[in-house]
Amino acid sequence: MMTSLKTFLTLAVLMALPAAAPAQNVADVVSARLLPGWRMESGRHMAALQLKLAPGWKTYWRAPGDAGKPPSFDWSGSGNVAAVAVHWPVPHVFDQGGLRTLGYAGDVVLPVEITPARDGEPIALEGRIEIGVCEDICVPVTLVLGQSLPAAGGADGAIRAALADRPMSPEEAGVGRVVCRTEPIRDGMRLTVEMDLPRIAPAEDAVVEFDDPTVWVSEANATRTGGRLTAVAELLPADAAPFALARQDLRFTVLGAGRAVDIKGCTGAG
């Protein structure tokens, strides 16, 4: 049980900044709160995490790219919560010192969909959320947030806008065949993905994700020939040992001009 149902926030820097970097007051960089949202007809509750970042600062998407800290969420202290799912708006692609990262700047709203353990009762949502925020330096930050979510509640325009800013499904984007080929390399595996996908923007980026967090996935090199986009990435386990690759555990996101397509799984080349 939470000790209080009032909204509270604790920001803690987990790691000291480099000695050469000036001291940074985290409260001047990012503020956060939970938006209480509303109870949906399905019985689930739609709330959101809202972050406000200082000008020039950014935070990261679920797959941060070449550098950065992916957000992590721990909702285990909540009451009347069976499951929590975070909805991710389309991220921005940042180029910082030749490194590609994916994330958000300014006012960020991440919708949080909660399945209650008991329908029709209030929810006591409590989360420990770890994020990275970066400008010229990067600061890991812990957010501890709590909010009472009544069974009633009105729709929130900021949450609805964030939900609308979602990637297209394969059907909406006109995705055809998605075929994967793999080949061993010295310290892991090279993955080539060929997607029959109409162009979504003049310049396109591709992101490859794999369910196993112990396997590092490189930035994907994306090239296009007509209606086919090819993405090549390397998957490197921590110990360079062989590992099983289930194609249904792969996820591909194609990004361009503020649009995105979310694709899960692929078939074998044969």
C-alpha positions in Angstrom: 0.0 0.0 0.0 1.2 3.5 -0.7 1.7 5.7 2.3 0.0 8.6 0.6 -2.3 9.0 -2.4 -1.1 12.5 -3.2 1.1 13.0 -6.2 4.8 13.1 -5.1 8.0 13.3 -7.0 11.6 12.5 -6.1 14.4 13.1 -8.5 17.8 11.5 -7.7 20.9 11.6 -9.7 22.3 8.0 -9.7 25.7 8.7 -11.0 28.1 11.7 -10.5 28.8 13.8 -13.5 32.2 13.7 -15.1 34.7 15.8 -13.1 35.2 18.2 -15.9 31.4 18.9 -16.2 29.8 21.7 -14.3 27.4 20.7 -11.5 23.8 20.3 -12.9 20.6 20.8 -10.9 18.4 18.0 -12.1 15.2 19.9 -11.2 16.3 22.6 -13.7 16.6 19.9 -16.5 13.5 17.8 -16.1 10.2 17.8 -14.2 7.7 14.9 -14.1 4.2 14.0 -13.1 1.6 11.4 -13.7 -1.6 12.5 -15.5 -4.5 10.7 -14.0 -6.4 10.2 -17.2 -9.7 8.2 -17.4 -11.2 4.7 -17.1 -12.0 3.2 -20.5 -15.0 1.2 -21.5 -12.8 -1.9 -21.5 -12.2 -1.5 -17.8 -8.6 -0.5 -18.3 -7.3 2.9 -17.2 -5.4 5.3 -19.5 -3.0 7.6 -17.6 0.3 9.0 -18.7 3.8 10.0 -17.6 4.5 13.7 -18.5 8.1 15.0 -18.7 9.0 18.6 -19.2 12.6 18.9 -20.4 14.7 22.1 -20.4 15.6 23.6 -23.8 18.4 21.6 -25.5 17.9 18.5 -23.3 16.4 15.2 -24.5 15.4 11.8 -23.2 15.3 8.5 -24.8 12.9 6.1 -26.6 12.5 2.5 -25.6 15.5 1.7 -28.0 17.8 4.7 -27.6 20.2 4.0 -30.5 23.9 4.2 -30.5 24.1 5.8 -27.0 21.7 6.7 -24.2 19.8 5.0 -21.5 16.5 3.2 -22.3 13.7 4.1 -19.8 12.9 1.4 -17.3 9.7 1.1 -15.3 8.9 -0.6 -12.0 5.2 -0.5 -11.0 5.5 -3.1 -8.3 4.5 -0.8 -5.5 1.1 0.0 -7.0 -2.3 -1.1 -5.7 -5.0 -2.8 -7.7 -2.8 -3.1 -10.8 -2.5 -6.4 -12.7 -0.5 -5.1 -15.7 0.9 -1.8 -17.1 1.7 -1.1 -20.8 3.6 2.0 -22.0 2.5 3.5 -25.4 5.4 5.2 -27.3 4.7 8.2 -29.6 6.9 8.4 -32.7 10.4 9.3 -31.6 12.7 11.9 -33.1 16.1 11.0 -34.6 19.0 13.0 -33.2 22.5 13.2 -34.5 24.9 14.0 -31.7 28.6 13.9 -32.5 28.1 11.4 -35.3 26.0 9.1 -33.1 22.3 8.5 -33.9 20.0 8.4 -30.9 16.2 8.2 -30.7 14.1 10.1 -28.2 12.1 13.1 -27.3 12.6 16.8 -26.4 10.5 19.5 -24.8 7.1 18.4 -23.4 6.8 14.6 -23.5 3.7 12.5 -22.8 4.0 8.7 -22.6 0.6 7.1 -22.2 0.4 4.4 -19.6 -2.4 1.8 -20.0 -3.2 0.0 -16.7 -5.2 -3.2 -16.3 -6.7 -3.2 -12.8 -6.7 -6.3 -10.7 -10.3 -5.6 -9.6 -12.7 -3.8 -12.0 -14.5 -0.7 -10.9 -12.2 0.1 -8.0 -9.7 3.0 -7.6 -6.1 2.4 -8.7 -3.1 3.5 -6.6 -0.3 3.8 -9.2 3.2 4.0 -7.9 6.2 3.8 -10.2 10.0 3.9 -10.0 11.1 5.2 -13.4 14.7 5.4 -14.5 15.6 7.6 -17.5 18.6 9.3 -19.1 18.6 13.0 -20.0 21.2 14.5 -22.2 22.5 17.7 -23.6 26.3 18.0 -23.8 26.5 15.7 -20.8 24.2 12.9 -19.9 22.5 12.5 -16.4 20.8 9.3 -15.3 17.7 10.2 -13.2 15.3 8.3 -11.0 11.7 9.4 -10.8 9.5 8.1 -8.0 5.9 9.0 -8.8 2.5 8.2 -7.2 -1.0 9.0 -8.2 -4.5 7.9 -7.2 -6.6 7.0 -10.2 -10.3 7.0 -9.5 -12.7 4.7 -11.3 -14.2 7.9 -12.9 -12.1 10.6 -14.6 -12.3 12.7 -17.7 -10.5 12.4 -21.0 -7.2 14.3 -21.3 -6.3 16.1 -24.5 -2.5 15.7 -24.0 -2.9 12.0 -23.5 -5.1 11.6 -26.6 -2.7 13.6 -28.7 0.2 11.3 -27.6 -1.9 8.2 -28.4 -2.6 9.7 -31.9 1.1 10.2 -32.5 1.7 6.5 -32.9 3.5 4.5 -35.5 1.4 3.0 -38.3 0.6 -0.7 -38.3 1.9 -2.9 -41.1 -1.6 -2.9 -42.6 -1.9 0.9 -42.5 1.5 1.3 -44.1 1.0 -1.3 -46.8 3.7 -3.7 -45.6 4.1 -6.9 -47.6 6.6 -9.6 -47.0 9.2 -9.1 -44.2 12.0 -11.6 -44.7 15.1 -12.2 -42.4 18.4 -13.7 -43.2 21.2 -14.4 -40.7 24.9 -15.2 -41.0 27.4 -15.7 -38.2 30.1 -13.2 -37.6 33.1 -13.4 -35.2 31.3 -12.1 -32.1 27.7 -12.6 -32.9 25.3 -12.6 -35.8 24.5 -10.3 -38.8 20.8 -9.9 -39.6 19.5 -8.7 -42.9 15.8 -7.7 -43.1 14.1 -7.1 -46.4 10.7 -5.4 -46.1 8.2 -4.8 -48.9 7.2 -1.3 -47.8 6.1 1.8 -49.7 8.4 4.8 -48.9 7.2 6.8 -45.9 9.6 9.7 -46.3 12.4 11.0 -48.5 15.0 9.9 -45.9 14.2 6.8 -43.8 15.9 5.2 -40.7 15.4 1.7 -39.5 15.6 0.3 -36.0 16.0 -3.4 -35.1 15.0 -4.6 -31.6 15.5 -8.0 -30.0 13.6 -9.2 -26.9 16.8 -10.5 -25.2 18.3 -7.5 -23.3 21.7 -9.3 -23.0 22.2 -9.0 -26.8 23.4 -5.7 -28.1 21.9 -4.6 -31.4 23.8 -2.2 -33.6 22.4 0.7 -35.6 20.8 -0.6 -38.7 22.1 0.4 -42.1 18.9 1.0 -44.2 18.9 1.2 -48.0 16.0 1.3 -50.4 15.5 -0.2 -53.9 12.0 0.8 -55.2 9.4 -0.6 -52.9 11.8 -2.7 -50.9 13.7 -1.5 -47.8 16.7 -3.5 -46.6 18.1 -3.1 -43.1 21.3 -4.7 -41.9 22.3 -4.9 -38.2 24.6 -6.9 -36.0 23.4 -8.7 -32.9 26.2 -9.2 -30.3 25.7 -11.2 -27.1 27.6 -10.1 -24.1 29.9 -13.2 -24.0 30.1 -13.6 -27.8 28.6 -17.1 -27.4 26.1 -18.6 -29.8 22.4 -17.7 -29.1 19.0 -18.6 -30.3 17.2 -16.1 -32.5 13.5 -16.5 -32.7 12.2 -14.4 -35.6 8.9 -13.6 -33.7 11.1 -11.9 -31.0 12.4 -9.3 -33.5 10.8 -5.9 -33.9 11.5 -3.4 -36.7 10.6 0.3 -36.8 11.0 2.4 -39.9 11.1 6.2 -39.2 11.0 9.3 -41.4 9.7 12.8 -41.4 7.8 12.4 -38.2 6.1 9.1 -39.3 6.9 5.5 -38.4 5.9 2.0 -39.1 6.0 -0.7 -36.3 6.6 -4.3 -37.6 6.8 -7.3 -35.4 8.4 -10.6 -36.5 9.6 -11.8 -39.9 9.8 -15.0 -41.9 12.9 -17.0 -42.9 14.6 -16.4 -46.2 13.8 -19.9 -47.4 
